[in-house]
Amino acid sequence: MKKTEFTIRLGPGDRLREIHIRSRGKIISFTVQYETFWKGKWMVVVRYDTAHGFSHRDQYDSRGKAIKTPLFVLNFNQALTFAEADLKANWNIYRERFLRG
């Protein structure tokens, strides 16, 4: 198994952090999250992960309340690809929603 971890800067106070574990070309688990620097600390705005045995998205508000949405895709490889593309394309929209509460 191979663990990969990296951070991508999206804006001056915004970043995407990813950790995934791959075995023989298949994703075994992953976490991809968009974070913004707000009130002196990094806050998770949207996180895609496989923490509960299925791929899902947690979208947070500025109070830390999350809405969990399952991803209806065939496998974790597809879910990871979707998560990366969504966060890279829509982080600024998620940021605005987060800041509005």
MMTF fields as JSON, N, C-alpha, C and O atoms, coordinates in Angstrom:
{
  "mmtfVersion": "1.0.0",
  "mmtfProducer": "UNKNOWN",
  "numBonds": 403,
  "numAtoms": 404,
  "numGroups": 101,
  "numChains": 1,
  "numModels": 1,
  "chainsPerModel": [1],
  "groupsPerChain": [101],
  "chainIdList": ["A"],
  "bondAtomList": [4, 2, 8, 6, 12, 10, 16, 14, 20, 18, 24, 22, 28, 26, 32, 30, 36, 34, 40, 38, 44, 42, 48, 46, 52, 50, 56, 54, 60, 58, 64, 62, 68, 66, 72, 70, 76, 74, 80, 78, 84, 82, 88, 86, 92, 90, 96, 94, 100, 98, 104, 102, 108, 106, 112, 110, 116, 114, 120, 118, 124, 122, 128, 126, 132, 130, 136, 134, 140, 138, 144, 142, 148, 146, 152, 150, 156, 154, 160, 158, 164, 162, 168, 166, 172, 170, 176, 174, 180, 178, 184, 182, 188, 186, 192, 190, 196, 194, 200, 198, 204, 202, 208, 206, 212, 210, 216, 214, 220, 218, 224, 222, 228, 226, 232, 230, 236, 234, 240, 238, 244, 242, 248, 246, 252, 250, 256, 254, 260, 258, 264, 262, 268, 266, 272, 270, 276, 274, 280, 278, 284, 282, 288, 286, 292, 290, 296, 294, 300, 298, 304, 302, 308, 306, 312, 310, 316, 314, 320, 318, 324, 322, 328, 326, 332, 330, 336, 334, 340, 338, 344, 342, 348, 346, 352, 350, 356, 354, 360, 358, 364, 362, 368, 366, 372, 370, 376, 374, 380, 378, 384, 382, 388, 386, 392, 390, 396, 394, 400, 398],
  "bondOrderList": [1, 1, 1, 1, 1, 1, 1, 1, 1, 1, 1, 1, 1, 1, 1, 1, 1, 1, 1, 1, 1, 1, 1, 1, 1, 1, 1, 1, 1, 1, 1, 1, 1, 1, 1, 1, 1, 1, 1, 1, 1, 1, 1, 1, 1, 1, 1, 1, 1, 1, 1, 1, 1, 1, 1, 1, 1, 1, 1, 1, 1, 1, 1, 1, 1, 1, 1, 1, 1, 1, 1, 1, 1, 1, 1, 1, 1, 1, 1, 1, 1, 1, 1, 1, 1, 1, 1, 1, 1, 1, 1, 1, 1, 1, 1, 1, 1, 1, 1, 1],
  "groupList": [{"groupName": "MET", "atomNameList": ["N", "CA", "C", "O"], "elementList": ["N", "C", "C", "O"], "formalChargeList": [0, 0, 0, 0], "bondAtomList": [1, 0, 2, 1, 3, 2], "bondOrderList": [1, 1, 2], "singleLetterCode": "M", "chemCompType": "L-PEPTIDE LINKING"}, {"groupName": "LYS", "atomNameList": ["N", "CA", "C", "O"], "elementList": ["N", "C", "C", "O"], "formalChargeList": [0, 0, 0, 0], "bondAtomList": [1, 0, 2, 1, 3, 2], "bondOrderList": [1, 1, 2], "singleLetterCode": "K", "chemCompType": "L-PEPTIDE LINKING"}, {"groupName": "THR", "atomNameList": ["N", "CA", "C", "O"], "elementList": ["N", "C", "C", "O"], "formalChargeList": [0, 0, 0, 0], "bondAtomList": [1, 0, 2, 1, 3, 2], "bondOrderList": [1, 1, 2], "singleLetterCode": "T", "chemCompType": "L-PEPTIDE LINKING"}, {"groupName": "GLU", "atomNameList": ["N", "CA", "C", "O"], "elementList": ["N", "C", "C", "O"], "formalChargeList": [0, 0, 0, 0], "bondAtomList": [1, 0, 2, 1, 3, 2], "bondOrderList": [1, 1, 2], "singleLetterCode": "E", "chemCompType": "L-PEPTIDE LINKING"}, {"groupName": "PHE", "atomNameList": ["N", "CA", "C", "O"], "elementList": ["N", "C", "C", "O"], "formalChargeList": [0, 0, 0, 0], "bondAtomList": [1, 0, 2, 1, 3, 2], "bondOrderList": [1, 1, 2], "singleLetterCode": "F", "chemCompType": "L-PEPTIDE LINKING"}, {"groupName": "ILE", "atomNameList": ["N", "CA", "C", "O"], "elementList": ["N", "C", "C", "O"], "formalChargeList": [0, 0, 0, 0], "bondAtomList": [1, 0, 2, 1, 3, 2], "bondOrderList": [1, 1, 2], "singleLetterCode": "I", "chemCompType": "L-PEPTIDE LINKING"}, {"groupName": "ARG", "atomNameList": ["N", "CA", "C", "O"], "elementList": ["N", "C", "C", "O"], "formalChargeList": [0, 0, 0, 0], "bondAtomList": [1, 0, 2, 1, 3, 2], "bondOrderList": [1, 1, 2], "singleLetterCode": "R", "chemCompType": "L-PEPTIDE LINKING"}, {"groupName": "LEU", "atomNameList": ["N", "CA", "C", "O"], "elementList": ["N", "C", "C", "O"], "formalChargeList": [0, 0, 0, 0], "bondAtomList": [1, 0, 2, 1, 3, 2], "bondOrderList": [1, 1, 2], "singleLetterCode": "L", "chemCompType": "L-PEPTIDE LINKING"}, {"groupName": "GLY", "atomNameList": ["N", "CA", "C", "O"], "elementList": ["N", "C", "C", "O"], "formalChargeList": [0, 0, 0, 0], "bondAtomList": [1, 0, 2, 1, 3, 2], "bondOrderList": [1, 1, 2], "singleLetterCode": "G", "chemCompType": "PEPTIDE LINKING"}, {"groupName": "PRO", "atomNameList": ["N", "CA", "C", "O"], "elementList": ["N", "C", "C", "O"], "formalChargeList": [0, 0, 0, 0], "bondAtomList": [1, 0, 2, 1, 3, 2], "bondOrderList": [1, 1, 2], "singleLetterCode": "P", "chemCompType": "L-PEPTIDE LINKING"}, {"groupName": "ASP", "atomNameList": ["N", "CA", "C", "O"], "elementList": ["N", "C", "C", "O"], "formalChargeList": [0, 0, 0, 0], "bondAtomList": [1, 0, 2, 1, 3, 2], "bondOrderList": [1, 1, 2], "singleLetterCode": "D", "chemCompType": "L-PEPTIDE LINKING"}, {"groupName": "HIS", "atomNameList": ["N", "CA", "C", "O"], "elementList": ["N", "C", "C", "O"], "formalChargeList": [0, 0, 0, 0], "bondAtomList": [1, 0, 2, 1, 3, 2], "bondOrderList": [1, 1, 2], "singleLetterCode": "H", "chemCompType": "L-PEPTIDE LINKING"}, {"groupName": "SER", "atomNameList": ["N", "CA", "C", "O"], "elementList": ["N", "C", "C", "O"], "formalChargeList": [0, 0, 0, 0], "bondAtomList": [1, 0, 2, 1, 3, 2], "bondOrderList": [1, 1, 2], "singleLetterCode": "S", "chemCompType": "L-PEPTIDE LINKING"}, {"groupName": "VAL", "atomNameList": ["N", "CA", "C", "O"], "elementList": ["N", "C", "C", "O"], "formalChargeList": [0, 0, 0, 0], "bondAtomList": [1, 0, 2, 1, 3, 2], "bondOrderList": [1, 1, 2], "singleLetterCode": "V", "chemCompType": "L-PEPTIDE LINKING"}, {"groupName": "GLN", "atomNameList": ["N", "CA", "C", "O"], "elementList": ["N", "C", "C", "O"], "formalChargeList": [0, 0, 0, 0], "bondAtomList": [1, 0, 2, 1, 3, 2], "bondOrderList": [1, 1, 2], "singleLetterCode": "Q", "chemCompType": "L-PEPTIDE LINKING"}, {"groupName": "TYR", "atomNameList": ["N", "CA", "C", "O"], "elementList": ["N", "C", "C", "O"], "formalChargeList": [0, 0, 0, 0], "bondAtomList": [1, 0, 2, 1, 3, 2], "bondOrderList": [1, 1, 2], "singleLetterCode": "Y", "chemCompType": "L-PEPTIDE LINKING"}, {"groupName": "TRP", "atomNameList": ["N", "CA", "C", "O"], "elementList": ["N", "C", "C", "O"], "formalChargeList": [0, 0, 0, 0], "bondAtomList": [1, 0, 2, 1, 3, 2], "bondOrderList": [1, 1, 2], "singleLetterCode": "W", "chemCompType": "L-PEPTIDE LINKING"}, {"groupName": "ALA", "atomNameList": ["N", "CA", "C", "O"], "elementList": ["N", "C", "C", "O"], "formalChargeList": [0, 0, 0, 0], "bondAtomList": [1, 0, 2, 1, 3, 2], "bondOrderList": [1, 1, 2], "singleLetterCode": "A", "chemCompType": "L-PEPTIDE LINKING"}, {"groupName": "ASN", "atomNameList": ["N", "CA", "C", "O"], "elementList": ["N", "C", "C", "O"], "formalChargeList": [0, 0, 0, 0], "bondAtomList": [1, 0, 2, 1, 3, 2], "bondOrderList": [1, 1, 2], "singleLetterCode": "N", "chemCompType": "L-PEPTIDE LINKING"}],
  "groupTypeList": [0, 1, 1, 2, 3, 4, 2, 5, 6, 7, 8, 9, 8, 10, 6, 7, 6, 3, 5, 11, 5, 6, 12, 6, 8, 1, 5, 5, 12, 4, 2, 13, 14, 15, 3, 2, 4, 16, 1, 8, 1, 16, 0, 13, 13, 13, 6, 15, 10, 2, 17, 11, 8, 4, 12, 11, 6, 10, 14, 15, 10, 12, 6, 8, 1, 17, 5, 1, 2, 9, 7, 4, 13, 7, 18, 4, 18, 14, 17, 7, 2, 4, 17, 3, 17, 10, 7, 1, 17, 18, 16, 18, 5, 15, 6, 3, 6, 4, 7, 6, 8],
  "groupIdList": [1, 2, 3, 4, 5, 6, 7, 8, 9, 10, 11, 12, 13, 14, 15, 16, 17, 18, 19, 20, 21, 22, 23, 24, 25, 26, 27, 28, 29, 30, 31, 32, 33, 34, 35, 36, 37, 38, 39, 40, 41, 42, 43, 44, 45, 46, 47, 48, 49, 50, 51, 52, 53, 54, 55, 56, 57, 58, 59, 60, 61, 62, 63, 64, 65, 66, 67, 68, 69, 70, 71, 72, 73, 74, 75, 76, 77, 78, 79, 80, 81, 82, 83, 84, 85, 86, 87, 88, 89, 90, 91, 92, 93, 94, 95, 96, 97, 98, 99, 100, 101],
  "secStructList": [7, 3, 3, 3, 3, 3, 3, 3, 3, 3, 3, 6, 6, 3, 3, 3, 3, 3, 3, 3, 3, 3, 3, 6, 6, 3, 3, 3, 3, 3, 3, 3, 3, 3, 3, 3, 3, 3, 6, 6, 3, 3, 3, 3, 3, 3, 3, 3, 3, 7, 6, 6, 1, 1, 7, 3, 3, 3, 3, 3, 7, 6, 6, 1, 7, 3, 3, 3, 3, 3, 7, 7, 7, 1, 1, 2, 2, 2, 2, 2, 2, 2, 2, 2, 2, 2, 2, 2, 2, 2, 2, 2, 2, 2, 2, 2, 2, 2, 2, 2, 7],
  "xCoordList": [0.835, 0.0, 0.877, 1.959, 0.392, 1.133, 0.261, -0.859, 0.793, 0.088, 0.643, 1.857, -0.259, 0.112, -0.579, -1.763, 0.191, -0.353, 0.218, 1.427, -0.651, -0.177, -1.185, -2.341, -0.698, -1.519, -1.345, -0.234, -2.458, -2.442, -3.017, -4.105, -2.295, -2.784, -3.802, -3.504, -5.003, -6.059, -6.179, -6.552, -5.868, -5.942, -5.09, -4.458, -5.052, -4.188, -4.491, -3.575, -5.743, -6.117, -6.941, -7.812, -6.661, -7.458, -6.544, -5.579, -6.866, -6.041, -6.872, -7.941, -6.351, -6.921, -5.889, -4.724, -6.317, -5.426, -5.971, -7.176, -5.062, -5.476, -4.56, -3.341, -5.189, -4.49, -5.242, -6.465, -4.523, -5.18, -4.218, -2.997, -4.817, -4.053, -4.481, -5.667, -3.469, -3.693, -3.003, -1.902, -3.661, -3.08, -3.4, -4.565, -2.363, -2.514, -3.432, -4.27, -3.261, -4.026, -5.412, -6.129, -5.801, -7.135, -7.012, -6.162, -7.88, -7.94, -8.624, -9.731, -7.959, -8.494, -9.238, -10.281, -8.691, -9.34, -8.795, -7.703, -9.573, -9.119, -9.823, -10.908, -9.164, -9.744, -9.247, -8.042, -10.171, -9.844, -10.677, -11.904, -10.007, -10.79, -10.306, -9.115, -11.304, -11.032, -11.082, -12.037, -10.048, -9.953, -9.738, -9.105, -10.272, -10.033, -9.495, -9.846, -8.648, -8.083, -9.049, -9.219, -9.682, -10.756, -10.641, -10.512, -10.689, -10.58, -9.327, -9.367, -8.209, -6.925, -6.614, -5.62, -7.458, -7.157, -7.717, -8.612, -7.172, -7.652, -8.941, -8.992, -9.973, -11.285, -11.641, -11.44, -12.171, -12.642, -13.977, -14.895, -14.069, -15.295, -16.054, -17.253, -15.348, -15.933, -14.91, -13.731, -15.377, -14.493, -15.191, -16.352, -14.454, -14.866, -13.996, -12.781, -14.624, -13.811, -14.541, -15.679, -13.841, -14.372, -14.373, -14.326, -14.428, -14.263, -15.292, -15.002, -16.463, -17.51, -17.761, -18.817, -16.766, -16.881, -17.573, -17.757, -17.963, -18.564, -18.095, -17.756, -18.076, -17.632, -18.771, -19.923, -18.415, -19.418, -18.768, -17.545, -19.617, -19.176, -19.77, -20.952, -18.932, -19.388, -19.184, -18.063, -20.281, -20.191, -20.504, -21.556, -19.576, -19.655, -20.108, -19.899, -20.738, -20.986, -19.981, -19.189, -20.004, -19.0, -19.108, -18.194, -20.2, -20.365, -19.874, -19.858, -19.475, -18.958, -19.998, -19.688, -21.224, -22.284, -22.094, -21.836, -22.224, -21.986, -23.253, -24.107, -23.339, -24.371, -23.649, -22.777, -24.008, -23.365, -24.205, -25.418, -23.514, -24.171, -23.389, -22.209, -24.016, -23.299, -23.052, -23.834, -21.959, -21.664, -22.101, -21.728, -22.877, -23.377, -22.546, -22.984, -21.324, -20.415, -20.017, -20.236, -19.439, -19.168, -18.021, -18.082, -16.986, -15.845, -15.118, -15.435, -14.144, -13.413, -12.522, -12.282, -12.026, -11.225, -12.058, -11.596, -13.28, -14.163, -14.553, -14.628, -14.796, -15.171, -14.037, -14.283, -12.802, -11.65, -11.491, -11.263, -11.609, -11.511, -12.587, -12.311, -13.798, -14.899, -14.626, -14.82, -14.178, -13.921, -12.862, -13.043, -11.761, -10.687, -11.209, -10.972, -11.908, -12.416, -13.429, -13.393, -14.319, -15.336, -14.702, -15.055, -13.78, -13.181, -12.312, -12.31, -11.592, -10.767, -11.633, -11.268, -12.763, -13.635, -14.554, -14.91, -14.939, -16.007, -15.631, -16.516, -14.344, -13.951, -14.444, -14.832, -14.436, -14.861, -16.36, -16.776, -17.155, -18.589, -18.787, -19.581, -18.067, -18.154, -17.719, -18.299, -16.698, -16.212, -17.303, -17.54, -17.962, -19.03, -20.163, -20.667, -20.566, -21.619, -21.193, -21.974, -19.933, -19.39, -19.437, -19.893, -18.977, -18.911, -20.293, -20.466, -21.278, -22.659, -23.309, -24.287, -22.757, -23.316, -24.355, -24.929],
  "yCoordList": [-1.185, 0.0, 1.244, 1.262, 2.272, 3.518, 4.672, 4.867, 5.428, 6.596, 7.844, 8.038, 8.689, 9.949, 11.074, 10.993, 12.131, 13.269, 14.548, 14.646, 15.545, 16.812, 17.927, 17.687, 19.161, 20.359, 21.225, 21.379, 21.796, 22.7, 24.036, 24.083, 25.114, 26.458, 26.865, 26.821, 27.261, 27.679, 29.194, 29.744, 29.858, 31.313, 31.744, 30.902, 33.051, 33.526, 32.875, 32.635, 32.593, 31.97, 30.717, 30.391, 30.017, 28.836, 27.729, 27.979, 26.493, 25.358, 24.088, 23.963, 23.161, 21.823, 20.86, 20.88, 20.021, 19.005, 17.634, 17.39, 16.742, 15.397, 14.341, 14.5, 13.269, 12.053, 10.9, 10.813, 10.022, 8.811, 7.63, 7.779, 6.464, 5.216, 4.372, 4.139, 3.919, 3.154, 1.8, 1.698, 0.776, -0.56, -1.173, -1.327, -1.513, -2.137, -1.337, -1.902, -0.021, 0.842, 1.21, 1.945, 0.717, 1.02, 1.852, 1.601, 2.846, 3.665, 2.868, 2.363, 2.758, 2.032, 2.986, 2.639, 4.19, 5.227, 6.588, 6.689, 7.638, 8.982, 10.021, 9.798, 11.161, 12.378, 13.515, 13.677, 14.299, 15.501, 16.607, 16.513, 17.675, 18.736, 20.113, 20.368, 20.994, 22.394, 23.121, 22.97, 23.911, 24.66, 26.133, 26.485, 26.992, 28.424, 28.939, 28.428, 29.945, 30.543, 31.622, 32.644, 31.386, 32.265, 32.425, 31.444, 33.657, 33.981, 33.38, 32.863, 33.457, 33.049, 31.566, 31.139, 30.76, 29.325, 28.723, 29.285, 27.566, 26.838, 26.112, 25.356, 26.35, 25.741, 24.866, 25.262, 23.674, 22.799, 23.344, 23.591, 23.523, 24.015, 22.849, 22.686, 22.037, 20.842, 19.726, 19.924, 18.544, 17.38, 16.21, 15.907, 15.566, 14.29, 13.226, 13.393, 12.121, 11.047, 9.717, 9.608, 8.71, 7.345, 6.84, 5.634, 7.769, 7.445, 6.466, 5.76, 6.404, 5.523, 4.318, 3.687, 4.009, 2.85, 3.129, 2.218, 4.388, 4.773, 6.185, 6.96, 6.513, 7.85, 8.843, 8.587, 9.981, 10.998, 12.374, 12.5, 13.404, 14.783, 15.34, 15.146, 16.038, 16.799, 18.264, 18.697, 19.033, 20.465, 21.195, 20.983, 22.062, 22.717, 24.166, 24.811, 24.66, 26.092, 26.687, 25.954, 27.987, 28.655, 28.313, 28.615, 27.695, 27.248, 25.82, 25.324, 25.161, 23.799, 22.723, 21.537, 23.11, 22.135, 21.584, 22.335, 20.263, 19.616, 18.959, 18.483, 18.953, 18.195, 17.108, 17.402, 15.848, 14.693, 14.252, 14.067, 14.087, 13.647, 12.476, 12.632, 11.301, 10.169, 10.433, 11.121, 9.881, 9.956, 8.641, 7.562, 8.745, 7.544, 7.264, 7.475, 6.777, 6.411, 4.955, 4.378, 4.379, 2.946, 2.557, 1.506, 3.375, 2.967, 4.181, 5.318, 3.943, 5.025, 5.786, 6.977, 5.129, 5.827, 6.94, 8.071, 6.599, 7.585, 8.678, 9.852, 8.3, 9.272, 10.264, 11.461, 9.777, 10.65, 11.622, 12.813, 11.129, 11.978, 13.06, 14.223, 12.68, 13.642, 14.69, 15.883, 14.256, 15.168, 16.205, 17.397, 15.751, 16.672, 17.711, 18.908, 17.257, 18.16, 19.147, 20.332, 18.679, 19.549, 20.643, 21.815, 20.275, 21.269, 22.267, 23.452, 21.827, 22.741, 23.727, 24.892, 23.264, 24.108, 25.008, 26.099, 24.564, 25.258, 25.772, 26.158, 25.792, 26.188, 27.585, 27.825, 28.511, 29.87, 29.947, 30.766, 29.115, 29.046, 28.462, 28.979, 27.388, 26.799, 27.793, 27.838, 28.587, 29.585, 30.61, 30.939, 31.11, 32.091, 31.523, 32.201, 30.295, 29.646, 29.487, 29.721, 29.082, 28.903, 30.221, 30.253, 31.297, 32.584, 33.168, 33.907, 32.834, 33.294, 32.559, 33.029, 31.395, 30.612, 29.66, 28.923],
  "zCoordList": [0.0, 0.0, 0.0, 0.586, -0.664, -0.755, -0.267, -0.74, 0.683, 1.208, 0.532, 0.463, 0.036, -0.593, 0.157, 0.481, 0.428, 1.168, 0.572, 0.361, 0.296, -0.236, 0.031, 0.378, -0.145, 0.016, -1.22, -1.728, -1.706, -2.854, -2.401, -1.829, -2.654, -2.336, -3.399, -4.593, -2.969, -3.892, -3.961, -4.997, -2.879, -2.797, -1.623, -0.985, -1.312, -0.236, 1.12, 1.906, 1.392, 2.657, 2.45, 3.257, 1.363, 1.017, 0.517, -0.206, 0.916, 0.497, 0.39, 0.987, -0.382, -0.519, 0.057, -0.34, 0.99, 1.569, 1.206, 1.269, 0.824, 0.411, 1.01, 1.078, 1.438, 1.855, 1.217, 1.33, 0.553, 0.057, 0.139, 0.094, 0.258, 0.308, -0.879, -1.112, -1.629, -2.853, -2.725, -2.183, -3.225, -3.282, -4.642, -5.009, -5.37, -6.692, -7.615, -8.319, -7.601, -8.494, -8.012, -8.693, -6.858, -6.328, -5.062, -4.207, -4.966, -3.764, -2.665, -2.85, -1.522, -0.371, 0.56, 1.113, 0.728, 1.542, 1.129, 0.571, 1.412, 1.096, 1.948, 2.485, 2.048, 2.598, 1.723, 1.53, 1.197, 0.439, 1.042, 1.087, 1.514, 2.123, 1.708, 1.529, 1.562, 1.296, 2.627, 3.39, 2.905, 4.158, 3.85, 2.855, 4.717, 4.607, 5.935, 6.999, 5.861, 7.068, 7.529, 6.863, 8.676, 9.142, 10.648, 11.381, 11.095, 12.519, 13.153, 14.27, 12.419, 12.959, 12.943, 13.531, 12.271, 12.192, 10.911, 10.28, 10.54, 9.369, 9.728, 10.698, 8.94, 9.157, 7.957, 6.809, 8.234, 7.163, 6.663, 7.446, 5.359, 4.74, 4.114, 4.342, 3.321, 2.696, 2.775, 2.482, 3.177, 3.222, 2.534, 2.805, 1.641, 1.049, 1.694, 1.809, 2.12, 2.69, 2.661, 2.205, 3.168, 3.226, 4.676, 4.918, 5.631, 7.05, 7.6, 8.566, 7.025, 7.556, 6.652, 6.713, 5.81, 4.941, 3.622, 2.815, 3.388, 2.115, 1.781, 2.676, 0.503, 0.113, 0.332, -0.021, 0.924, 1.22, 1.329, 1.403, 1.336, 1.494, 2.776, 3.063, 3.549, 4.709, 4.362, 4.095, 4.368, 4.106, 5.405, 6.008, 5.833, 7.127, 6.991, 5.964, 8.062, 8.143, 9.124, 9.716, 9.299, 10.123, 11.606, 12.374, 12.016, 13.407, 13.617, 14.743, 12.534, 12.633, 12.404, 12.506, 12.097, 11.807, 10.396, 9.456, 10.26, 8.968, 8.425, 9.172, 7.107, 6.397, 5.622, 4.804, 5.874, 5.234, 4.037, 4.136, 2.894, 1.67, 1.084, 0.769, 0.928, 0.313, -1.172, -1.829, -1.689, -3.114, -3.744, -3.285, -4.776, -5.43, -6.678, -7.809, -6.428, -7.506, -7.306, -6.241, -8.332, -8.293, -7.364, -6.726, -7.276, -6.465, -5.897, -6.25, -5.019, -4.365, -5.35, -5.154, -6.404, -7.407, -8.063, -8.212, -8.445, -9.065, -8.07, -8.434, -6.834, -5.812, -5.558, -5.407, -5.51, -5.304, -6.468, -6.255, -7.68, -8.866, -8.84, -9.132, -8.494, -8.401, -7.332, -7.568, -6.159, -5.04, -5.401, -5.153, -5.985, -6.387, -7.378, -7.212, -8.392, -9.433, -8.853, -9.184, -8.003, -7.41, -6.563, -6.698, -5.702, -4.811, -5.571, -5.236, -6.563, -7.353, -8.15, -8.303, -8.65, -9.47, -8.641, -9.085, -7.446, -6.714, -5.335, -4.572, -4.986, -3.639, -3.283, -2.14, -4.238, -3.923, -3.605, -2.786, -4.234, -3.925, -2.526, -1.74, -2.219, -0.882, 0.188, 1.273, -0.117, 0.839, 1.148, 2.31, 0.111, 0.318, 1.165, 2.06, 0.891, 1.685, 3.148, 4.069, 3.333, 4.676, 5.44, 6.583, 4.836, 5.51, 5.803, 6.772, 4.962, 5.213, 6.361, 6.941, 6.689, 7.793, 7.318, 8.119]
}
